[in-house]
Amino acid sequence: MQVIFLGTSGGIPTARRSLPAIAIKRGGELILFDCGEGTQRQMILAKVGFCRKTRIFITHMHGDHVLGLPGLFQTMSLLDRTERLDIYGPTGIRNFVEAIRQTVRFTLTFPIAVHEIEEGIAYKNQEYEVYATWVDHSIPTLAYALVERERPGKFYPDKARKLGVPEGPLWAKLKQGEEIRLHNGRIIRPDEVVGPPRPGRKIAYSSDTKQTEAVVKLAEKADLLIHEATLDDKLKEKAEEEGHSTAGQAAETAAKAKAKRLFLFHISARYEDPSILLEQASKVFQHVQVAEDLMKVEVPYSE
């Protein structure tokens, strides 16, 4: 699973940073968190493609997080996308998408399914789920966690051979958790040759928010936490007034959640050099980086 930061700025783009958007490549699927203006250009630069299976999760209806959708729709249509596009977000996202379709003159070549969601499971399939929780911003805002389901345990070939299980289809059944019967009638259970289930990966993303325990809970033991750090710690009062977090507060959240890595995101245009944010966060949480546009981060399995 690979995370690509498409845009990492705060409310105003800069020469260095585009507006907020994150892409997650997982198998043949693309998952976007937020879609600021210019997202489709950043997708071209990141070479993530426009026609694959895609889901977009919008955190809130402020323009810097959602105004990339019209351009993305048009680019996808000009490239003859036919695959359905699923969009999830708080109340208002449905009317916004409908307004684009009714007022912007282009031919949409693919169906769009809009899902207005509340706190809870926003989406799930057999491999992972995306959980949403409310955070503390100036308008209703969701944070998300992509949580993979447990993987089958490690298979031990030597144990299988010792029990007389021939290599081939019977091994595959045991790996899939099925009991098998040998020619001599003996039943072999999966737990005789397969270890305990192994955890999947977890990525948590919180855009605009004051420091809140809701994100601590959402990001508990996450492999990766992406947390806004709009301002530095000297502007803590301003961050509080505007519903944002400082670098130190993002780091405190990561530490409380026992996250493995933290990326600071949604960087104010005032920080041409973001080193002060990294310096402040590093005092609280060691494994921290400042996200940069088009940065790619691999998220490996822990075991």
For each residue, the residues with C-beta under 8 A, 3 or more apart:
1: 24 25 26 148 201 203 298 299
2: 24 25 296 297 298 299
3: 22 23 24 203 224 226 296 297 299
4: 22 23 24 25 46 48 294 295 296 297
5: 8 22 263 265 291 292 293 294 295 297
6: 18 21 22 23 32 39 42 43 46 293 294
7: 13 17 18 19 20 21 36 38 39 42 293
8: 5 17 18 20 265 266 267 291 292 293 295
9: 12 13 14 17 18 19 20 36 64 266 267 268 269
10: 64 230 266 267 268 269
11: 19 62 64 269
12: 9 64 269
13: 7 9 17 18 19 36 37 38 269
14: 9 17 269 272
15:
16: 272 292 293
17: 7 8 9 13 14 267 269 292 293
18: 6 7 8 9 13 21 36 37 38 39 41 42 293
19: 7 9 11 13 36 37 38 39 64 65 67 68
20: 7 8 9 34 36 64 65 207 265 266
21: 6 7 18 32 33 34 35 36 39 42 68
22: 3 4 5 6 32 33 34 205 226 265
23: 3 4 6 30 31 32 43 46 48
24: 1 2 3 4 30 31 32 33 146 203
25: 1 2 4 29 30 48
26: 1 29 31 128 146
27: 127
28: 52 53
29: 25 26 52 53 54 55
30: 23 24 25 48 49 52 53 54 55
31: 23 24 26 54 55 56 57 130 146
32: 6 21 22 23 24 35 39 54 55 56 57
33: 21 22 24 56 57 59 144 205 207 226
34: 20 21 22 57 58 59 65 66 207
35: 21 32 39 56 58 65 66 67 68 69 72
36: 7 9 13 18 19 20 21 39 64 65 66 67 68
37: 13 18 19 63 64 67 68 71
38: 7 13 18 19 41 42 68 71
39: 6 7 18 19 21 32 35 36 42 43 68 71 72
40: 43 44 50 68 71 72 75 76
41: 18 38 44 45
42: 6 7 18 21 38 39 45 46 293 294
43: 6 23 39 40 46 48 49 50 72
44: 40 41 47
45: 41 42 294
46: 4 6 23 42 43 294 296
47: 44
48: 4 23 25 30 43
49: 30 43 52
50: 40 43 72 75 76 79 81
51: 76 79 80 81 82 83
52: 28 29 30 49 83
53: 28 29 30 83
54: 29 30 31 32 83 85 86
55: 29 30 31 32 85 86 87 88 123 130
56: 31 32 33 35 69 85 86 87 88
57: 31 32 33 34 88 89 122 130 132 142 144
58: 34 35 61 65 66 87 88 89 90 93 142
59: 33 34 65 89 90 141 142 143 144 205 206 207 208
60: 65 66 89 90 137 139 140 141 142 207 208
61: 58 65 66 89 90 92 93 96 139 140
62: 11 65 66 139 208
63: 37 66 67
64: 9 10 11 12 19 20 36 37 67
65: 19 20 34 35 36 58 59 60 61 62 207 208
66: 34 35 36 58 60 61 62 63 69 89 93 96
67: 19 35 36 37 63 64 70
68: 19 21 35 36 37 38 39 40 71 72
69: 35 56 66 72 73 87 96 97 100
70: 67 73 74 100 104
71: 37 38 39 40 68 74 75
72: 35 39 40 43 50 68 69 75 76
73: 69 70 76 77 85 100 104 106 108 112
74: 70 71 77 78 104 106
75: 40 50 71 72 78 79
76: 40 50 51 72 73 79 81 85 109 110
77: 73 74 80 81 106 107 108 109 110
78: 74 75 106
79: 50 51 75 76
80: 51 77 109
81: 50 51 76 77 85 109 110
82: 51 109 110
83: 51 52 53 54 110
84: 110 111 112 113
85: 54 55 56 73 76 81 110 111 112 113
86: 54 55 56 112 113 115 123
87: 55 56 58 69 93 97 112 113 114 115
88: 55 56 57 58 93 115 117 122 123 130 132
89: 57 58 59 60 61 66 92 93 114 115 116 117 142
90: 58 59 60 61 93 116 117 140 141 142
91: 94 116 140
92: 61 89 95 96 116
93: 58 61 66 87 88 89 90 96 97 114 116
94: 91 97 98 114 116
95: 92 98 99
96: 61 66 69 92 93 99 100
97: 69 87 93 94 100 101 112 114
98: 94 95 101 102 114
99: 95 96 102 103
100: 69 70 73 96 97 103 104
101: 97 98 104 108 112
102: 98 99
103: 99 100
104: 70 73 74 100 101
105:
106: 73 74 77 78
107: 77
108: 73 77 101 112
109: 76 77 80 81 82
110: 76 77 81 82 83 84 85
111: 84 85
112: 73 84 85 86 87 97 101 108
113: 84 85 86 87
114: 87 89 93 94 97 98
115: 86 87 88 89 122 123
116: 89 90 91 92 93 94
117: 88 89 90 120 122 132 142
118: 132
119: 132 133 134 142
120: 117 131 132
121: 124 129 130 131 132
122: 57 88 115 117 130 131 132 144
123: 55 86 88 115 129 130
124: 121 128 129 130
125: 128 129
126: 149
127: 27 148 149
128: 26 124 125 146 147 148 149 200
129: 121 123 124 125 146 147 149
130: 31 55 57 88 121 122 123 124 144 145 146 147
131: 120 121 122 144 145 147 218
132: 57 88 117 118 119 120 121 122 142 143 144
133: 119 142 143 145 214 215 217 218
134: 119 140 141 142 143 214
135: 141 142 143 206 208 209 210 212 214 215
136: 141 209 210 211 212 214 243
137: 60 140 141 208 209 210 243 244
138: 208 242 243
139: 60 61 62
140: 60 61 90 91 134 137
141: 59 60 90 134 135 136 137 207 208 209
142: 57 58 59 60 89 90 117 119 132 133 134 135
143: 59 132 133 134 135 204 205 206 207 209 214 215 218
144: 33 57 59 122 130 131 132 204 205 218
145: 130 131 133 202 203 204 205 218 219 222
146: 24 26 31 128 129 130 202 203 204
147: 128 129 130 131 200 202
148: 1 127 128 151 199 200 201 202
149: 126 127 128 129 200
150: 197 198 199 200
151: 148 197 198 199 200 301
152: 155 175 176 177 194 197 198
153: 194 195 196 197 198
154: 194 195 198
155: 152 160 171 174 175 193 194 195
156: 159 160 193 194 195
157: 160 161 167 171
158: 161 162
159: 156 162 163 192 193
160: 155 156 157 163 165 167 171 174 188 193
161: 157 158 164 165 167
162: 158 159
163: 159 160 186 188 192 193
164: 161 182 184 186
165: 160 161 170 171 174 180 182 188 193
166: 170
167: 157 160 161 171
168: 171 172
169: 172 173
170: 165 166 173 174 180 182 188
171: 155 157 160 165 167 168 174 175
172: 168 169 175 176
173: 169 170 176 178 180
174: 155 160 165 170 171 177 178 180 188 190 193 194
175: 152 155 171 172 190 194
176: 152 172 173
177: 152 174 190 194
178: 173 174 190
179: 187 188 189 190
180: 165 170 173 174 187 188
181: 185 186 187 188
182: 164 165 170 185 186 187 188
183:
184: 164
185: 181 182
186: 163 164 181 182
187: 179 180 181 182
188: 160 163 165 170 174 179 180 181 182 192 193
189: 179 192
190: 174 175 177 178 179 193 194
191: 194
192: 159 163 188 189
193: 155 156 159 160 163 165 174 188 190
194: 152 153 154 155 156 174 175 177 190 191
195: 153 154 155 156 198
196: 153
197: 150 151 152 153
198: 150 151 152 153 154 195 301 303
199: 148 150 151 301 302 303
200: 128 147 148 149 150 151 301
201: 1 148 223 299 300 301 302
202: 145 146 147 148 221 222 223 224
203: 1 3 24 145 146 222 223 224 225 226 299
204: 143 144 145 146 215 218 219 222 224 225 226 257 259
205: 22 33 59 143 144 145 225 226
206: 59 135 143 209 215 218 219 225 226 227 228 253
207: 20 33 34 59 60 65 141 143 228 265 266
208: 59 60 62 65 135 137 138 141 228 230 243 244 266
209: 135 136 137 141 143 206 212 215 228 243 244 245
210: 135 136 137 239 240 243 244 245
211: 136 215 245 249 250 252 253
212: 135 136 209 215 216 253
213: 216 217
214: 133 134 135 136 143 217 218
215: 133 135 143 204 206 209 211 212 218 219 227 253 257
216: 212 213 219 220 253 256 257
217: 133 213 214 220 257
218: 131 133 143 144 145 204 206 214 215 257
219: 145 204 206 215 216 222 225 227 253 254 257 259
220: 216 217 257 258
221: 202 257 258 259 260
222: 145 202 203 204 219 225 257 259 260
223: 201 202 203 259 260 261 299 302
224: 3 202 203 204 259 260 261 262 263 297 299
225: 203 204 205 206 219 222 253 254 257 259 261 262 263
226: 3 22 33 203 204 205 206 262 263 265 291
227: 206 215 219 245 250 253 254 262 263 264 265
228: 206 207 208 209 244 245 250 264 265 266
229: 245 246 247 249 250 264 265 266 267 277 281 290
230: 10 208 239 242 244 245 246 266 267 268
231: 235 236 238 239 244 245 246 247 268
232: 235 246 247 271 276 277 280
233: 236 246 247 248 249 280
234:
235: 231 232 238 239 246
236: 231 233 239 240 246 249
237: 240 241
238: 231 235 241 242 244
239: 210 230 231 235 236 242 244 245 246 249
240: 210 236 237
241: 237 238
242: 138 230 238 239
243: 136 137 138 208 209 210
244: 137 208 209 210 228 230 231 238 239 266
245: 209 210 211 227 228 229 230 231 239 249 250 253
246: 229 230 231 232 233 235 236 239 249 250 280
247: 229 231 232 233 250 251 264 276 277 278 280 281
248: 233 251 252 280 281 283 284
249: 211 229 233 236 239 245 246 252 253
250: 211 227 228 229 245 246 247 253 254 262 264 281
251: 247 248 254 255 262 280 281 282 283 284 285 288
252: 211 248 249 255 256 284 285
253: 206 211 212 215 216 219 225 227 245 249 250 256 257
254: 219 225 227 250 251 257 259 262 285 288
255: 251 252 258 259 284 285
256: 216 252 253
257: 204 215 216 217 218 219 220 221 222 225 253 254
258: 220 221 255
259: 204 219 221 222 223 224 225 254 255 262
260: 221 222 223 224 287 302
261: 223 224 225 287 288 289
262: 224 225 226 227 250 251 254 259 281 285 287 288 289
263: 5 224 225 226 227 288 289 290 291 297
264: 227 228 229 247 250 267 274 277 278 281 288 289 290 291
265: 5 8 20 22 207 226 227 228 229 291
266: 8 9 10 20 207 208 228 229 230 244
267: 8 9 10 17 229 230 264 271 274 277 290 291
268: 9 10 230 231 271
269: 9 10 11 12 13 14 17
270:
271: 232 267 268 274 276 277
272: 14 16
273: 276
274: 264 267 271 277 278 290
275: 278 279
276: 232 247 271 273 279 280
277: 229 232 247 264 267 271 274 280 281 290
278: 247 264 274 275 281 282 288 289 290
279: 275 276 282 283
280: 232 233 246 247 248 251 276 277 283 284
281: 229 247 248 250 251 262 264 277 278 284 285 288
282: 251 278 279 285 286 288
283: 248 251 279 280
284: 248 251 252 255 280 281
285: 251 252 254 255 262 281 282 288
286: 282
287: 260 261 262
288: 251 254 261 262 263 264 278 281 282 285
289: 261 262 263 264 278
290: 229 263 264 267 274 277 278
291: 5 8 226 263 264 265 267 295
292: 5 8 16 17 295
293: 5 6 7 8 16 17 18 42
294: 4 5 6 42 45 46
295: 4 5 8 291 292
296: 2 3 4 46
297: 2 3 4 5 224 263
298: 1 2
299: 1 2 3 201 203 223 224
300: 201
301: 151 198 199 200 201
302: 199 201 223 260
303: 198 199
